[in-house]
Amino acid sequence: MSARVTSPVLVGRGAELEELREALARAPGAVLVGGEAGLGKSRLIREFATAVRGGEAPVQVLVGGCLELGSDGLPFAPFTTVLRGLVRDIGIDGVAALLPRGDTGGLARLLPEFGEPETDTASGEERARLFELVLILLERLAERGPVVLVIEDAHWADRSTRDLLAFLVRNADSAPLLIVVTYRADELHRAHPLRPLLAGLGRLDRVRRLELARLSRADVARMVTGLRGVEPPAALVERIHARSEGNPLFVEFLLESGAEGELPESLRDLLLAGVQRLPEETQDVLRDASGGGTRIEHALLAAVSGLDDARLTRLLRPAVAAGVLVVDGDGYAFRHALIREAVHDDLLPGEHTRLHTRYAQALEQDPGLVPVRRLWAELSHHWKWAHDPTWALVSSWRAAGEAHRALAYAEQLAMLSRVLELWDRVPDAAARIGAGHTEVLEQAATAADLAGEFERGIKLATAALRAIGTGEGTAPRRAALLELRGRIGHQMARPGFVEDLQEAIGCLPPEPPTELRARTLAALAKYVRLTTDIPMAREAATESLRIARRIGSPEAEVAAQITLFCVDIDYERDEARLAEVEATAERARHQESLLRVAMIKSHFLEGAGRYEEAAEVARLGLERARELGVARSQGAFLSSNRAEPLVSLGRFDEADAVLRQALEQDPAVTTRTSLVVLAGEVALARGDLDAARGRLAEAHESMGLKMQWLKTQDYFATLRLDAAVRMAEGRPDAVLEAVRGVLDHPGLPDDARYAWPVMVIGAAACAELGDAATIDGVPAFPLIEARVAGMGVTGPAQEAHRLTFEAESARVRGAHDLGTWDAAAAAWAGLKRPHPEAEALMRAGEAALARGDHAGAARRLDRAAGLARDIGARPLAGRIEAVARRVRRRDDSAPLGLTPREFEVLRLVAEGHSNRDIAAALVISAKTASVHVSNILAKLEVASRGEAAATAHRLALFGPG
């Protein structure tokens, strides 16, 4: 058997690690670290020990563990281990030097290497003297440097160890000694001897208790990534998190054996150890309980086990006391789902079938034993495992209906999938449920779409289309399935989705008008509008709207209105049109229509520069999506619409939380691109360039799947992040490669909104490169200017970008346009966009400095620095500080004939920086930095960088500021 793989990174324990560091800084003191088996107490201690041993002021870490020999096992076992390690480190003489009179005999009771005890007398006085000697030894060792004493697995500690531990914690108060005690909280039954010790120590001021929690889903994802070396599929993370319930040890075991496989034997033994110590009758009841799931009602367990209340309570009490079960309202829950799974898997085949039959029969005799909405799902589960396909199929069908009414689409899909799985085993299945196989396929495909299970939805829709065929009278059902598959195909970025929609329309004659034709035309228009074929989109949406109004369908009307609105958005004049769409949706009272209105309204408000309103509309829409059970589909889109204005407002922490949660849902590729681009921009603004590069790679991968059609807000946004990352890397020449994509694709919907930011970055790159700014050997800036000339400006956000572009254009021509930079800063300030406002103020500060206006430059830079600091934009703050240092010089003219930029480069040369360092600091290319250095050497008439630095120091050109 191969050794279990251990995670290379410690996940989800940053706060606990910091708490241990803080406790060490405050030593003397103690930390009591508790948690159930497998949560990583020992790993946490190892990481802590490694960190403090390798710090600037090395710390001595002494570790001893208790042995699993019962509460009266080997006395003082962990302290014997600690002393043996200390002797190995500093020798017996080294230990003697720390003790009074150098006498080690008093410690011989703990370690034979110290010789014979001074006396064979066993008395309270001798015991007290032993305790004092251990304390003296540890405190004198700590006087040389901080000491951490770790006692692991204190739940197995013998009485003597507990007494000595309590003595040390209570009396160590004169040296930097930190005592760390770990224990398994799930082992501490009510009568466990460690309980009173922990309670007593916990009341001391110097003692802190630290309870380790299970890992979140995000932490499990990071752990699985570390173990596998690549980012895992979201479905794998979901399965492992569900089965492990966030226990790191279980995550490792499950990943080794396969997330869906049987439990490894070693893990099964660990899980069953606590169960096997219980009385046999209690184990029998636990076997019965294991068939009911992780949680089971008391009344249901009584009915299944055939025990009366009093006897059932008496038999369960040991399981509760041992922590195998916990009381949960009017029932019980296994402490961990894997314990239930291990007990259940331990049943023999015949026992397994009989147990589930008893459950199903009990529920049929008394449905009130479980909440009404759980009844059919429970019966489906138990009849399936009782190997009764007929009643399992009937129960699953009824459970699917209950799930649909509860808007629980994922659960509905699971139940319908079970019906399909059992279909061939029930000869009269259609008669039993009142629906045919094809109808079940159709319902399952719709449920998959609503649940965001798009891959499954395409397969189910395709199977239903095959089953329906093309015979007479099939056109409406066939059109509905084609429309469904087309919509899902768009979500998956699958080729052929437009053809599906066009075929669906062809199945439906114009007369008489139908809601299905209106809906299909609206879907075609919705997706075609993302291409340059806007006339086709407008024509389809217009026909859809005409049909909807003719047949009086508010749902179809709002779908058509939304698409027409999105074809041509004017961020200054379209608020009235949006209000009309919203009013139609309110009249329709159709939840999906209201969600789509939330999507386009938040999108419109963001584009119009009304960021607070956009974030709030998206937040409310996201709440509605969760209530409706569509968090993975429409909810993911709304998450993007909520995060985007939060990023614009510089509220990076909030945006990051929204994006993380959305990405954990494994959204469709069409939505994922927007999410990862925004996550990359947050990382870049904070200074995490590696994370930004990773998100950019994800975005490019997604766009690679979608290049057969270009969605402006995804394609241009990916290029925007690409250009920004290359600029941050000090590669303005590479920026122009990203800009080329926007230059080559004019005329896409909403072009100006998404093209302006990329054009601004392109102009900034041209300003840095000067004459070297070319694309395929052609000067780049005229190409950018020509592209901009064909772009409109609608709304204050685009006007702010236009002003920024105009100011950058002046830099390209070698000028500092203070007025335009001030106008750009004011425009961004009016929009409450702190990051671009700070950038514009920084450039305005440079322009003021070039004019000799030190006071004006300082005022602008102070404001810029405050904005960057408040939002945590570290790279921008560093660039602002670099300009501010120039302002703090006494005069504004660079000496020795140097330009201000050359003077700044000389300062960095004098500090010993390489061209690459200079490029990174000033956000220029290494080649540009090299040109500046060559100019400096010529102007100073020196031959080397060292001579230039020496000249700068000799002339005292740079003060401490």
TORPABA-234420 format. One line per 10 residues: number of its first residue (from 1); for each residue x, y, z of C-alpha. Coordinates in steps of 0.02 Angstrom, whole numbers. Layout:
<atoms>
NUM	X/Y/Z | ...
</atoms>
This chain:
<atoms>
1	0/0/0 | 69/171/-47 | 101/301/87 | -34/432/108 | 11/596/24 | 18/747/139 | -29/921/81 | 128/1022/40 | 45/1180/105 | -42/1221/268
11	-217/1276/220 | -344/1374/319 | -238/1395/475 | -163/1567/447 | -259/1647/590 | -212/1508/711 | -30/1518/661 | -32/1706/692 | -115/1678/861 | 27/1562/913
21	155/1690/857 | 67/1824/959 | 63/1710/1111 | 251/1682/1094 | 280/1869/1085 | 183/1888/1249 | 265/1739/1337 | 263/1676/1471 | 95/1597/1442 | 5/1446/1371
31	-106/1401/1225 | -226/1253/1233 | -256/1191/1055 | -409/1080/1034 | -500/1000/890 | -565/834/828 | -448/702/758 | -379/746/587 | -402/935/593 | -215/964/585
41	-161/1006/763 | 7/920/742 | 33/997/569 | -5/1170/641 | 124/1143/778 | 255/1082/654 | 229/1234/543 | 238/1348/694 | 396/1263/757 | 480/1275/587
51	437/1460/574 | 501/1511/746 | 657/1402/737 | 708/1488/575 | 666/1666/629 | 784/1811/658 | 790/1767/843 | 790/1576/843 | 674/1492/966 | 706/1326/1056
61	558/1209/1027 | 540/1058/1141 | 408/929/1092 | 339/782/1190 | 186/676/1156 | 73/576/1270 | 52/391/1235 | -113/300/1202 | -103/188/1355 | -256/251/1447
71	-269/392/1572 | -155/299/1692 | -21/249/1568 | 166/283/1569 | 196/426/1694 | 277/587/1632 | 298/513/1456 | 300/679/1361 | 424/758/1483 | 539/608/1467
81	537/637/1279 | 572/823/1302 | 721/790/1418 | 792/658/1301 | 786/782/1157 | 866/917/1263 | 1008/800/1313 | 1033/760/1130 | 1044/946/1090 | 1153/1013/1231
91	1216/857/1321 | 1199/805/1503 | 1328/936/1554 | 1227/1069/1465 | 1073/1019/1562 | 1172/1016/1724 | 1231/1193/1694 | 1050/1250/1700 | 1010/1167/1867 | 1051/1223/2045
101	1225/1160/2093 | 1229/1067/1928 | 1139/922/2009 | 1043/817/1883 | 999/678/2005 | 831/755/2041 | 781/726/1860 | 831/543/1859 | 651/495/1894 | 609/560/1721
111	763/505/1624 | 882/363/1675 | 1028/449/1586 | 1037/568/1736 | 1086/423/1851 | 996/360/2003 | 868/462/2100 | 945/547/2252 | 827/448/2364 | 709/303/2346
121	583/393/2455 | 420/428/2364 | 338/574/2449 | 244/732/2412 | 400/833/2448 | 503/736/2322 | 367/758/2192 | 360/945/2226 | 549/956/2209 | 541/864/2042
131	413/988/1978 | 519/1135/2036 | 673/1065/1948 | 580/1049/1783 | 517/1228/1799 | 691/1294/1842 | 766/1200/1695 | 640/1271/1572 | 647/1449/1638 | 837/1456/1639
141	839/1385/1463 | 714/1522/1415 | 827/1656/1489 | 951/1614/1350 | 815/1636/1218 | 628/1603/1198 | 570/1424/1225 | 413/1336/1165 | 364/1179/1259 | 238/1074/1161
151	140/933/1246 | 42/840/1112 | -110/727/1131 | -149/779/1309 | -312/680/1300 | -201/527/1329 | -103/609/1471 | -78/511/1632 | -118/590/1800 | 63/634/1837
161	85/720/1670 | -74/821/1697 | -14/875/1869 | 158/929/1808 | 80/1018/1660 | -39/1114/1773 | 106/1161/1889 | 210/1229/1744 | 69/1330/1667 | 21/1407/1835
171	198/1448/1891 | 300/1491/1736 | 302/1681/1745 | 480/1745/1741 | 549/1701/1567 | 488/1693/1385 | 420/1515/1398 | 266/1470/1296 | 179/1306/1337 | 70/1234/1198
181	-46/1089/1237 | -143/995/1102 | -288/878/1130 | -430/795/1037 | -592/881/1084 | -695/733/1020 | -609/616/1145 | -662/718/1297 | -817/631/1362 | -901/709/1512
191	-799/612/1639 | -632/631/1549 | -497/683/1674 | -427/816/1558 | -589/916/1561 | -569/992/1735 | -386/1032/1700 | -430/1127/1540 | -571/1218/1629 | -457/1271/1771
201	-313/1326/1660 | -433/1417/1544 | -475/1537/1684 | -296/1599/1697 | -255/1766/1614 | -99/1698/1530 | -191/1551/1450 | -282/1556/1283 | -391/1420/1209 | -382/1389/1023
211	-513/1277/941 | -474/1219/764 | -624/1223/647 | -654/1116/494 | -597/1185/327 | -712/1285/215 | -748/1229/37 | -623/1358/-27 | -490/1290/91 | -524/1113/32
221	-504/1173/-147 | -334/1249/-106 | -283/1090/-15 | -332/978/-160 | -239/1095/-279 | -83/1078/-171 | -97/888/-165 | -130/867/-352 | -17/1006/-414 | -154/1073/-529
231	-319/1160/-498 | -451/1023/-477 | -622/1017/-561 | -753/1101/-454 | -856/940/-451 | -710/845/-372 | -690/979/-239 | -877/975/-205 | -877/786/-180 | -723/784/-69
241	-785/931/36 | -955/849/57 | -884/681/113 | -740/748/218 | -843/891/292 | -683/994/293 | -575/874/394 | -398/888/317 | -350/709/361 | -505/642/278
251	-473/752/126 | -303/669/104 | -373/494/126 | -518/524/7 | -409/603/-127 | -293/453/-118 | -434/327/-136 | -545/427/-254 | -682/546/-202 | -820/422/-245
261	-732/262/-194 | -744/156/-40 | -662/219/118 | -480/163/136 | -460/27/266 | -347/135/374 | -474/277/377 | -616/156/412 | -521/87/563 | -492/264/627
271	-676/309/609 | -741/149/689 | -621/150/836 | -738/255/944 | -890/152/894 | -808/-15/936 | -773/41/1115 | -960/60/1147 | -1074/-76/1219 | -1133/-202/1089
281	-1316/-151/1108 | -1269/30/1076 | -1174/-23/921 | -1331/-113/859 | -1433/47/875 | -1297/146/786 | -1307/23/642 | -1493/57/632 | -1461/245/641 | -1332/236/501
291	-1468/195/376 | -1557/359/410 | -1422/478/354 | -1308/594/451 | -1458/657/552 | -1608/555/609 | -1763/597/711 | -1783/507/878 | -1959/447/832 | -1902/375/665
301	-1757/283/746 | -1876/213/877 | -1994/151/741 | -1853/70/640 | -1765/-9/790 | -1925/-67/874 | -1867/3/1042 | -1972/105/1161 | -1917/282/1205 | -1841/239/1373
311	-1736/94/1310 | -1682/187/1152 | -1626/336/1257 | -1530/222/1376 | -1440/135/1233 | -1396/296/1144 | -1327/384/1298 | -1153/302/1287 | -1140/353/1103 | -1181/533/1147
321	-1061/533/1294 | -921/464/1184 | -953/598/1052 | -1003/474/916 | -1177/551/910 | -1229/727/955 | -1403/781/1006 | -1480/888/869 | -1652/958/912 | -1774/813/922
331	-1651/693/844 | -1470/644/831 | -1328/675/710 | -1169/577/685 | -1022/686/737 | -951/661/564 | -1036/599/407 | -893/478/374 | -925/391/541 | -1102/355/482
341	-1034/298/314 | -908/181/397 | -1041/104/511 | -1162/85/365 | -1030/8/252 | -991/-118/390 | -1165/-195/370 | -1177/-363/284 | -1275/-364/119 | -1430/-443/195
351	-1427/-325/344 | -1412/-177/225 | -1566/-225/123 | -1672/-267/276 | -1625/-104/363 | -1680/6/218 | -1839/-96/196 | -1881/-62/379 | -1852/124/352 | -1963/130/198
361	-2102/31/283 | -2095/140/438 | -2112/298/334 | -2257/228/233 | -2348/178/391 | -2318/347/474 | -2267/486/351 | -2262/609/496 | -2098/534/556 | -2004/655/442
371	-2043/832/382 | -2167/827/239 | -2047/892/106 | -1921/755/147 | -2043/610/137 | -2032/563/-48 | -1845/592/-60 | -1820/481/94 | -1933/346/21 | -1840/355/-145
381	-1675/329/-54 | -1734/185/55 | -1830/90/-80 | -1680/105/-194 | -1563/29/-64 | -1696/-99/-19 | -1680/-154/-202 | -1863/-119/-243 | -1853/-29/-411 | -2041/-4/-432
391	-2070/94/-272 | -1901/179/-290 | -1955/244/-461 | -2126/302/-400 | -2051/388/-248 | -1917/472/-353 | -2048/542/-472 | -2148/612/-327 | -1988/681/-248 | -1943/768/-411
401	-2111/856/-409 | -2084/913/-229 | -1910/977/-273 | -1978/1075/-422 | -2111/1157/-314 | -1974/1204/-189 | -1867/1277/-331 | -1733/1149/-286 | -1681/1114/-465 | -1523/1016/-428
411	-1622/899/-316 | -1758/885/-449 | -1626/836/-576 | -1556/704/-458 | -1728/626/-433 | -1771/628/-618 | -1602/550/-656 | -1647/410/-535 | -1813/385/-626 | -1719/368/-790
421	-1594/250/-710 | -1733/136/-647 | -1845/148/-800 | -1793/-13/-887 | -1813/-113/-726 | -1998/-68/-707 | -2101/-139/-852 | -2252/-27/-822 | -2153/129/-774 | -2255/249/-881
431	-2419/188/-807 | -2348/198/-631 | -2302/383/-642 | -2420/444/-779 | -2281/506/-893 | -2178/431/-1034 | -1990/411/-1045 | -1973/558/-1166 | -2069/673/-1050 | -1952/627/-908
441	-1803/668/-1020 | -1879/838/-1063 | -1911/881/-881 | -1736/825/-833 | -1657/932/-970 | -1753/1085/-908 | -1702/1049/-728 | -1520/1032/-781 | -1528/1202/-865 | -1602/1284/-710
451	-1477/1197/-595 | -1329/1255/-699 | -1284/1074/-746 | -1258/1123/-926 | -1158/972/-986 | -1292/857/-920 | -1427/967/-994 | -1356/956/-1170 | -1349/765/-1159 | -1526/752/-1094
461	-1596/873/-1225 | -1506/778/-1363 | -1575/612/-1300 | -1751/686/-1294 | -1734/752/-1472 | -1684/579/-1533 | -1832/503/-1442 | -1957/628/-1514 | -1897/614/-1693 | -1967/721/-1834
471	-2138/646/-1859 | -2303/736/-1878 | -2356/837/-1727 | -2182/839/-1648 | -2134/1015/-1705 | -2181/1112/-1546 | -2092/990/-1429 | -1943/980/-1546 | -1933/1170/-1557 | -1939/1186/-1367
481	-1796/1062/-1348 | -1692/1145/-1484 | -1719/1314/-1401 | -1666/1239/-1234 | -1512/1154/-1308 | -1467/1314/-1400 | -1474/1416/-1240 | -1370/1288/-1145 | -1249/1274/-1291 | -1220/1462/-1280
491	-1182/1445/-1094 | -1056/1308/-1133 | -983/1406/-1281 | -1023/1257/-1391 | -1028/1283/-1580 | -1198/1256/-1658 | -1305/1348/-1531 | -1360/1479/-1659 | -1405/1340/-1782 | -1510/1255/-1647
501	-1607/1416/-1619 | -1631/1445/-1806 | -1693/1266/-1828 | -1812/1290/-1682 | -1885/1445/-1766 | -1902/1347/-1928 | -2007/1217/-1836 | -2133/1351/-1786 | -2240/1433/-1920 | -2269/1622/-1906
511	-2457/1592/-1899 | -2537/1570/-1782 | -2417/1666/-1669 | -2356/1569/-1518 | -2265/1610/-1358 | -2134/1477/-1400 | -2092/1563/-1565 | -2081/1731/-1476 | -1967/1657/-1343 | -1856/1570/-1470
521	-1838/1728/-1575 | -1791/1824/-1418 | -1659/1694/-1375 | -1587/1703/-1552 | -1581/1892/-1542 | -1503/1887/-1369 | -1355/1784/-1428 | -1334/1851/-1605 | -1321/2028/-1535 | -1155/1976/-1459
531	-1083/1966/-1635 | -1068/2101/-1767 | -1232/2042/-1846 | -1333/2170/-1749 | -1465/2192/-1887 | -1513/2007/-1872 | -1527/2026/-1684 | -1635/2182/-1700 | -1749/2099/-1828 | -1774/1942/-1722
541	-1806/2042/-1563 | -1930/2157/-1652 | -2030/2009/-1719 | -2026/1929/-1547 | -2094/2088/-1468 | -2232/2101/-1600 | -2288/1921/-1567 | -2280/1943/-1378 | -2392/2096/-1382 | -2511/2014/-1506
551	-2538/1860/-1397 | -2534/1960/-1235 | -2384/1873/-1156 | -2292/1987/-1034 | -2154/1856/-1012 | -2113/1850/-1197 | -2133/2039/-1208 | -2004/2074/-1074 | -1881/1951/-1152 | -1894/2042/-1319
561	-1883/2214/-1236 | -1726/2164/-1142 | -1641/2105/-1301 | -1690/2262/-1398 | -1625/2368/-1254 | -1457/2278/-1256 | -1432/2291/-1444 | -1395/2478/-1435 | -1363/2549/-1261 | -1347/2736/-1234
571	-1284/2764/-1057 | -1348/2944/-1057 | -1523/2929/-1131 | -1586/2751/-1103 | -1645/2758/-923 | -1826/2783/-979 | -1816/2630/-1093 | -1747/2530/-949 | -1890/2586/-837 | -2013/2527/-969
581	-1931/2355/-974 | -1935/2346/-784 | -2119/2393/-779 | -2162/2254/-903 | -2066/2128/-797 | -2157/2184/-640 | -2324/2161/-729 | -2273/1988/-788 | -2220/1939/-611 | -2107/1812/-695
591	-1957/1773/-587 | -1834/1736/-728 | -1885/1899/-814 | -1856/1996/-652 | -1684/1917/-637 | -1640/1968/-816 | -1697/2145/-776 | -1580/2145/-625 | -1439/2089/-741 | -1464/2222/-873
601	-1503/2359/-747 | -1344/2328/-648 | -1247/2316/-812 | -1322/2482/-871 | -1289/2572/-706 | -1107/2513/-705 | -1083/2575/-883 | -1165/2740/-837 | -1043/2764/-693 | -1175/2740/-557
611	-1075/2610/-463 | -1159/2610/-292 | -1329/2585/-374 | -1261/2449/-488 | -1188/2352/-342 | -1350/2362/-243 | -1461/2308/-390 | -1345/2159/-422 | -1343/2114/-236 | -1533/2107/-228
621	-1538/2008/-390 | -1410/1886/-321 | -1516/1858/-167 | -1666/1821/-278 | -1563/1699/-383 | -1514/1604/-226 | -1695/1597/-169 | -1745/1528/-339 | -1608/1397/-339 | -1516/1467/-491
631	-1358/1529/-404 | -1243/1434/-522 | -1319/1506/-681 | -1404/1676/-668 | -1326/1700/-497 | -1150/1687/-566 | -1187/1822/-695 | -1257/1935/-559 | -1102/1902/-454 | -998/1972/-597
641	-1115/2122/-608 | -1097/2149/-420 | -908/2130/-416 | -875/2247/-563 | -942/2406/-480 | -859/2356/-316 | -692/2349/-410 | -731/2518/-488 | -763/2590/-314 | -598/2519/-249
651	-689/2404/-128 | -570/2262/-168 | -602/2153/-14 | -789/2149/-47 | -763/2115/-231 | -640/1976/-193 | -765/1890/-77 | -903/1898/-209 | -787/1831/-345 | -719/1689/-240
661	-893/1630/-194 | -952/1638/-375 | -800/1546/-443 | -822/1408/-314 | -990/1371/-396 | -900/1317/-557 | -998/1437/-668 | -1021/1416/-854 | -877/1469/-965 | -978/1617/-1032
671	-987/1691/-858 | -822/1628/-790 | -718/1741/-903 | -789/1900/-828 | -762/1833/-652 | -580/1784/-677 | -538/1948/-765 | -608/2048/-619 | -515/1935/-497 | -355/1967/-595
681	-382/2155/-590 | -408/2150/-401 | -247/2050/-381 | -152/2169/-494 | -213/2323/-402 | -158/2246/-237 | 14/2201/-305 | -6/2012/-322 | 65/1998/-497 | 78/1808/-493
691	-107/1790/-450 | -151/1914/-588 | -50/1812/-714 | -141/1655/-658 | -311/1735/-682 | -257/1801/-852 | -210/1624/-905 | -383/1564/-852 | -465/1704/-951 | -365/1663/-1107
701	-412/1479/-1088 | -596/1525/-1078 | -582/1642/-1227 | -497/1504/-1325 | -660/1407/-1309 | -762/1556/-1368 | -664/1630/-1513 | -796/1575/-1639 | -898/1721/-1570 | -832/1871/-1478
711	-926/1941/-1330 | -860/2117/-1311 | -863/2124/-1123 | -765/1961/-1110 | -644/1979/-1255 | -598/2162/-1229 | -594/2140/-1040 | -470/1996/-1059 | -362/2107/-1171 | -378/2247/-1041
721	-309/2133/-905 | -175/2067/-1024 | -116/2243/-1064 | -118/2295/-881 | -16/2142/-827 | 115/2174/-961 | 125/2357/-909 | 151/2304/-728 | 290/2189/-785 | 378/2339/-863
731	348/2277/-1041 | 259/2418/-1133 | 311/2344/-1300 | 214/2186/-1258 | 64/2291/-1207 | 38/2336/-1390 | 15/2152/-1433 | -138/2149/-1319 | -200/2316/-1387 | -196/2245/-1564
741	-349/2136/-1526 | -456/2289/-1493 | -385/2380/-1645 | -432/2233/-1756 | -612/2212/-1696 | -713/2373/-1711 | -901/2371/-1722 | -940/2244/-1585 | -1089/2283/-1472 | -1051/2405/-1330
751	-884/2436/-1414 | -839/2604/-1335 | -873/2550/-1155 | -746/2409/-1163 | -624/2481/-1292 | -586/2646/-1204 | -490/2569/-1056 | -380/2468/-1175 | -345/2620/-1283 | -291/2718/-1128
761	-166/2581/-1080 | -105/2576/-1260 | -74/2765/-1259 | 21/2750/-1094 | 131/2614/-1171 | 166/2725/-1322 | 216/2868/-1204 | 344/2753/-1121 | 413/2683/-1283 | 423/2842/-1385
771	476/2808/-1564 | 497/2622/-1522 | 307/2603/-1507 | 264/2501/-1661 | 145/2362/-1714 | 213/2256/-1856 | 340/2391/-1892 | 207/2527/-1908 | 200/2670/-1781 | 71/2614/-1653
781	-3/2776/-1590 | -79/2833/-1756 | -167/2664/-1764 | -236/2691/-1589 | -290/2869/-1631 | -381/2807/-1786 | -473/2675/-1684 | -523/2805/-1554 | -585/2923/-1689 | -717/2794/-1734
791	-777/2771/-1554 | -916/2871/-1475 | -930/2933/-1296 | -1090/2900/-1200 | -1100/2934/-1015 | -981/3007/-886 | -876/2849/-869 | -828/2850/-1053 | -796/3038/-1042 | -674/3008/-899
801	-583/2879/-1006 | -582/3001/-1153 | -502/3138/-1046 | -372/3014/-981 | -333/2960/-1159 | -314/3142/-1212 | -192/3174/-1069 | -92/3016/-1111 | -88/3073/-1293 | 2/3231/-1237
811	131/3122/-1149 | 156/3027/-1312 | 201/3193/-1392 | 322/3234/-1250 | 209/3361/-1163 | 133/3369/-987 | -48/3427/-1004 | -87/3481/-827 | -259/3548/-868 | -319/3387/-949
821	-246/3279/-810 | -337/3386/-682 | -497/3370/-783 | -476/3181/-791 | -444/3172/-603 | -600/3276/-571 | -702/3164/-685 | -646/3008/-593 | -676/3092/-425 | -854/3133/-479
831	-879/2949/-517 | -801/2897/-350 | -669/2792/-441 | -518/2806/-324 | -391/2704/-423 | -399/2798/-589 | -421/2962/-493 | -258/2928/-400 | -169/2886/-563 | -231/3046/-644
841	-178/3148/-492 | -5/3067/-498 | 14/3117/-680 | -52/3291/-639 | 79/3301/-502 | 213/3259/-628 | 146/3393/-745 | 144/3523/-604 | 321/3474/-558 | 377/3498/-738
851	308/3676/-728 | 401/3710/-566 | 241/3711/-461 | 304/3614/-311 | 159/3660/-199 | 31/3608/-329 | 123/3446/-363 | 133/3405/-177 | -52/3441/-153 | -103/3325/-294
861	17/3188/-242 | -40/3193/-60 | -218/3167/-118 | -164/3027/-236 | -62/2940/-100 | -210/2943/19 | -326/2867/-109 | -203/2728/-153 | -170/2691/29 | -356/2685/74
871	-395/2553/-58 | -237/2451/-32 | -166/2484/-206 | 16/2453/-161 | 96/2463/-335 | 10/2629/-371 | 58/2694/-199 | 241/2652/-239 | 235/2745/-404 | 157/2897/-319
881	292/2895/-186 | 427/2891/-321 | 357/3052/-395 | 334/3129/-223 | 519/3103/-186 | 560/3214/-334 | 445/3349/-266 | 530/3345/-97 | 694/3402/-176 | 732/3586/-150
891	718/3643/-331 | 620/3578/-476 | 757/3577/-607 | 865/3425/-624 | 1052/3471/-611 | 1192/3428/-730 | 1079/3446/-883 | 979/3291/-840 | 793/3276/-875 | 680/3242/-724
901	661/3060/-780 | 851/3041/-800 | 874/3117/-628 | 756/2987/-554 | 850/2848/-645 | 1016/2917/-577 | 946/2907/-400 | 908/2723/-425 | 1079/2693/-504 | 1159/2774/-352
911	1061/2655/-242 | 1138/2508/-336 | 986/2453/-438 | 1002/2358/-602 | 912/2410/-762 | 780/2278/-728 | 752/2348/-552 | 740/2525/-621 | 615/2469/-753 | 505/2388/-621
921	513/2539/-505 | 471/2667/-640 | 354/2554/-741 | 458/2567/-899 | 543/2434/-1004 | 719/2375/-965 | 769/2437/-1137 | 705/2613/-1096 | 798/2608/-931 | 957/2562/-1024
931	935/2711/-1141 | 914/2828/-992 | 1072/2759/-910 | 1171/2784/-1071 | 1112/2965/-1081 | 1161/2994/-900 | 1337/2925/-928 | 1359/3040/-1078 | 1296/3196/-987 | 1403/3162/-832
941	1552/3119/-943 | 1586/2958/-848 | 1622/2784/-914 | 1524/2672/-796 | 1374/2659/-681 | 1491/2654/-532 | 1569/2821/-582 | 1395/2896/-607 | 1344/2837/-432 | 1505/2906/-358
951	1472/3075/-441 | 1295/3080/-370 | 1360/3042/-194 | 1504/3166/-207 | 1385/3306/-259 | 1258/3253/-125 | 1121/3255/-256 | 1004/3145/-154 | 955/3178/24 | 875/3054/143
961	702/3096/69
</atoms>
